[in-house]
């Protein structure tokens, strides 16, 4: 592999190496979200979310679309082609029968798996899964 490609991949991995930025990228997979929605899901401050989104946008990992007064952020698929190829090759190392079921966050309705859920709680005998601290806290406030 060319050195220039390796350097480009290293920069991409460095940007994604921050835990909160990676969390935001995971939230944006298959979704377009506003800063306020990401704030709610992650329980981060608005300024922090905006700063992470600026970095992701500068590295051409996310794009924006204005609808009325709201600005929606979404992933730019092309930026993830090499990364997704790599992850797909890694996924082939695991047997398919180990695949987890999909669950839905009761607050934001995001699809996730039990192992990728940031928080869980049991309510009326049913295990609930949450994408982030914000959704978990909102659920606890409304159901206690």
N, C-alpha and C positions, 0 to 999 in steps of 0.2 A: 504494500500500500504506500502511496506517495506520502512524503513528509507533510506536504501542505494539507492533505486530507486529514492526516492524523492531528495536526495542529488545530484544524477547524473543529474536529470532533472533540478534542480536549477542551476548547473554549465552550462548546455546547454543554459538555458534561460539567464544567465548572459552574456555569450559570444554573444548571439544574441541581448542582450539589448542595444548594441551600435548602434546608428542610421546608421552610415556609413557601419558597418559590416552587418547589416540587409539589407541595400540597395544592397550590393554586393551579399549576399545570394539570394535575389530576382532576381537580374540580372542573376545569375547562374542557376536558375530553368529552366530546360529543355535546357540549353545551355552549351557549353564548350567555355570559353573565355580566351584570353591572358591578361596579366597585362595591356598592351597598350590599348586593347579594353575596359577594365574596366575603365582605366584612361579617355578615350574619353567619355564614357557614364556618368561618375560621375563628371568629371571636378576636380577630386582630383589629388594631386601630385602623381607621380609614387611611391615614397618612402612610402607614406601613404597607398596606395593600397597594396603594397608588404607587409607592416607590418600587415595589417588586414588579408591578405591571409595567412601569416605565423601563425597567431593566429588560424584561422579557420582550417588550416591544422594540427596544433599541437593538436587541440581538435577533430581531425578526422571527421570534417564536410565537408572538400573538399579534393579532390585528384588531382594529376597532371598527365599529359601525355605529353611526349616530342614528337613533330613531327617536324623533322628537327631542326632548330634553335629555334623554338617557343615552349613554355611551356603553355599548356592549362590547365585551372582549371575547375573542375566540382564538383557538389555536390555528396557526398556519401549518397545514399538513405537510407541505414540502419540507419544512424545517425538520420534521421528525422522520423522514423516510429512512435515513440510515439507522437512526435509533430504533425505530420500529422493526426494521429488518433484523437487527441484532437481538432485540427482545423476542421476536418470533422464533429465531433460531434457538434461543435459550428455552423458550416455552416447549419446543419440540423435545427437549431433554426430559420433560416431565410426562408421565403417562396421562392420557386423556381422562381416565377414570378418576383421577385426583382433582378434576375440575370442581370448583365450588359453585353452589347455587347463587343466583343473584337475589339480593334483597333491596328494599326501597327505604330510603330515609323518610320517616313519616312527616318531617317538617318541610324539606325542600324537594322531596320526591326524586332525589338522585338515585340512580342504580349503582350498587356497589356489592362487594362480596363480604361475607362475615370477617374474613381475615384482613380486608382493607378498610373496614369501618374503624374510625378513630375512637368512637365511644359506643358502648352498648348499655342497655338498661332493660330491666324486666318490668312490665306493666300489665296487671291483670293476668299474670301467667304467660304472657307472650314476650319473647325477647325482641327488643327494638334495636336497630342499628342506625348509627348517625355518621354523616360524612365529616363532621367537625365539631368543635367545642360550642360554636354558636348555636347550631341546631340542637345539640344535646341540652344546653342550658335553657333554650326556649321550650323544649319538650318538658323538662323538669318543672319549669315555672307554671306551665299550663296544666300539668297532671299531678301536682302534689296537693 
